[in-house]
Amino acid sequence: MELDRIIDSASAGDADGQYRLAMNYLREGNPGRARRWLERAVAQQHGPALHEAGIMRLHGIVDSPDPVGARALFEQAARQDHPESWLQLANMYYSGVGGPRDPALALKHLQQAVISGEAAAYRVQGLVCLACPEERWQKIAEASLLAAASRGDGYSCLALARIALLQSDGDEKQLQTARDWLR
């Protein structure tokens, strides 16, 4: 049985096994047990475990919310090149959650998330660029949204459909493009 192999792996000290077992406990609705296994993987600097532990701390899933501790865990996960952590840090630095607000550092983290291939980062970059009226930013916005959509990001497909509709002016080809993005 797969779960037995995961338990054996986790018990033997394998960080990936510990992370997978923790995620199993989270799916089962047992965050306390999940945290114990995550802590073991975190001690080994396992990127996904660091990120998940940060999410748990940020939202207070086991204890009270701890944005400062969460931010520190996301920093460690980002050093392991965990793409979602780069995006989480961009949001936290932009909003000032868990420490001082730093929009310049937020942008740096967003760019690193894009470089890491995080679909949601492409979407955020695309939506930010979409708000800029200059044509070059519009092209970057569409390229970013296309990259996110190609990685399965549904929100980006919706944004691309909206762009096609706004550009359609009744043109059947543009309307078809919008319909295609909505599929």
C-alpha positions as CSV (number, residue, x, y, z in Angstrom):
1,M,0.0,0.0,0.0
2,E,1.3,3.5,-1.0
3,L,0.6,5.0,2.5
4,D,2.7,2.3,4.2
5,R,5.7,3.1,1.9
6,I,5.3,6.8,2.7
7,I,5.2,6.1,6.5
8,D,8.3,3.9,6.2
9,S,10.1,6.5,4.2
10,A,9.1,9.3,6.7
11,S,10.0,7.2,9.7
12,A,13.4,6.5,8.1
13,G,14.1,10.2,8.0
14,D,13.4,11.0,4.4
15,A,12.4,14.6,4.1
16,D,10.2,14.1,1.0
17,G,8.4,11.1,2.8
18,Q,7.9,13.3,5.8
19,Y,6.4,16.1,3.7
20,R,4.2,13.6,1.8
21,L,2.9,12.1,5.1
22,A,2.2,15.6,6.5
23,M,0.2,16.4,3.3
24,N,-1.7,13.2,3.8
25,Y,-2.6,14.2,7.3
26,L,-3.7,17.6,6.2
27,R,-6.0,16.1,3.6
28,E,-7.4,13.9,6.3
29,G,-8.1,17.0,8.4
30,N,-5.4,16.3,11.0
31,P,-3.2,19.5,11.0
32,G,-1.6,18.6,14.4
33,R,-0.1,15.4,13.1
34,A,0.7,17.1,9.8
35,R,2.7,19.8,11.6
36,R,4.8,17.2,13.5
37,W,5.9,15.6,10.2
38,L,6.4,19.0,8.5
39,E,8.7,20.1,11.3
40,R,10.9,17.1,10.7
41,A,11.1,17.9,7.0
42,V,11.6,21.6,7.8
43,A,14.6,20.7,9.9
44,Q,16.1,19.2,6.7
45,Q,15.4,22.4,4.8
46,H,12.9,20.7,2.5
47,G,11.5,23.5,0.3
48,P,7.8,22.3,-0.1
49,A,7.7,21.5,3.6
50,L,9.0,25.0,4.5
51,H,6.4,26.5,2.3
52,E,3.5,24.5,3.7
53,A,4.7,25.2,7.3
54,G,4.7,28.9,6.3
55,I,1.1,28.6,5.1
56,M,0.1,26.9,8.3
57,R,1.8,29.7,10.4
58,L,0.4,32.5,8.3
59,H,-3.2,31.3,8.6
60,G,-2.9,29.9,12.2
61,I,-3.9,26.4,11.2
62,V,-2.6,24.8,14.4
63,D,-1.6,27.8,16.6
64,S,-2.4,31.5,16.4
65,P,-1.4,33.2,13.2
66,D,2.2,34.2,13.1
67,P,3.0,36.3,10.0
68,V,6.6,37.0,11.1
69,G,7.3,33.3,11.5
70,A,5.6,32.5,8.3
71,R,7.6,35.1,6.4
72,A,10.8,33.6,7.8
73,L,9.7,30.1,6.6
74,F,8.8,31.5,3.1
75,E,12.3,33.1,3.0
76,Q,13.9,29.7,3.7
77,A,11.7,27.9,1.1
78,A,12.6,30.6,-1.5
79,R,16.3,29.9,-0.8
80,Q,15.4,26.4,-1.8
81,D,13.9,27.9,-5.0
82,H,10.4,27.0,-4.1
83,P,8.3,29.1,-6.7
84,E,5.2,29.5,-4.6
85,S,7.3,30.9,-1.8
86,W,8.7,33.6,-4.1
87,L,5.1,34.6,-4.9
88,Q,4.0,34.5,-1.3
89,L,7.0,36.7,-0.3
90,A,6.1,39.2,-3.1
91,N,2.6,39.5,-1.7
92,M,3.9,39.8,1.9
93,Y,6.5,42.4,1.1
94,Y,4.1,44.4,-1.0
95,S,1.4,44.4,1.7
96,G,3.8,44.6,4.7
97,V,2.6,41.4,6.2
98,G,5.1,39.9,8.7
99,G,7.5,42.8,8.4
100,P,8.1,46.1,6.8
101,R,6.4,47.0,3.5
102,D,9.0,47.0,0.7
103,P,7.5,47.3,-2.9
104,A,10.9,47.1,-4.5
105,L,11.7,43.8,-2.8
106,A,8.2,42.6,-3.6
107,L,8.8,43.2,-7.3
108,K,12.2,41.3,-7.0
109,H,10.4,38.3,-5.5
110,L,7.6,38.5,-8.1
111,Q,10.3,38.4,-10.8
112,Q,12.0,35.4,-9.2
113,A,8.6,33.6,-9.1
114,V,8.2,34.3,-12.8
115,I,11.7,33.0,-13.5
116,S,10.9,29.9,-11.4
117,G,7.9,29.3,-13.7
118,E,5.1,29.8,-11.2
119,A,1.9,30.2,-13.2
120,A,0.2,32.5,-10.7
121,A,3.3,34.8,-10.8
122,Y,2.8,35.1,-14.6
123,R,-0.8,36.0,-14.0
124,V,0.0,38.6,-11.4
125,Q,2.7,40.1,-13.6
126,G,0.2,40.1,-16.5
127,L,-2.5,41.8,-14.5
128,V,-0.2,44.5,-13.2
129,C,1.1,45.2,-16.8
130,L,-2.5,45.2,-18.1
131,A,-3.2,48.2,-15.9
132,C,-0.5,50.2,-17.7
133,P,-1.9,52.0,-20.8
134,E,1.3,51.9,-22.9
135,E,1.3,49.3,-25.8
136,R,4.5,47.7,-24.7
137,W,3.1,46.9,-21.3
138,Q,0.0,45.5,-22.9
139,K,2.1,43.1,-25.0
140,I,4.0,42.0,-21.8
141,A,0.6,41.6,-20.1
142,E,-0.7,39.3,-22.9
143,A,2.6,37.3,-23.0
144,S,2.5,36.8,-19.2
145,L,-1.1,35.8,-19.2
146,L,-0.4,33.4,-22.1
147,A,2.5,31.9,-20.2
148,A,0.2,31.4,-17.1
149,A,-2.6,30.0,-19.2
150,S,-0.2,27.5,-20.8
151,R,0.6,26.3,-17.3
152,G,-3.0,25.6,-16.6
153,D,-3.9,28.9,-14.8
154,G,-7.7,29.2,-15.2
155,Y,-7.8,32.9,-14.1
156,S,-5.4,33.8,-16.9
157,C,-7.6,32.1,-19.4
158,L,-10.5,34.2,-18.1
159,A,-8.4,37.4,-18.4
160,L,-7.4,36.5,-21.9
161,A,-11.0,35.9,-22.9
162,R,-11.9,39.3,-21.4
163,I,-9.1,40.9,-23.4
164,A,-10.3,39.3,-26.6
165,L,-13.8,40.4,-26.0
166,L,-12.7,44.0,-25.3
167,Q,-10.7,44.0,-28.5
168,S,-13.3,42.3,-30.6
169,D,-15.5,45.2,-31.6
170,G,-17.8,42.6,-33.1
171,D,-15.0,40.8,-35.0
172,E,-16.0,37.2,-35.3
173,K,-12.4,36.0,-35.1
174,Q,-11.8,37.8,-31.8
175,L,-15.1,36.6,-30.4
176,Q,-14.1,33.0,-31.3
177,T,-10.7,33.6,-29.5
178,A,-12.6,34.7,-26.4
179,R,-14.9,31.6,-26.6
180,D,-11.8,29.4,-27.0
181,W,-10.2,30.8,-23.8
182,L,-13.4,30.1,-21.9
183,R,-13.3,26.4,-22.7
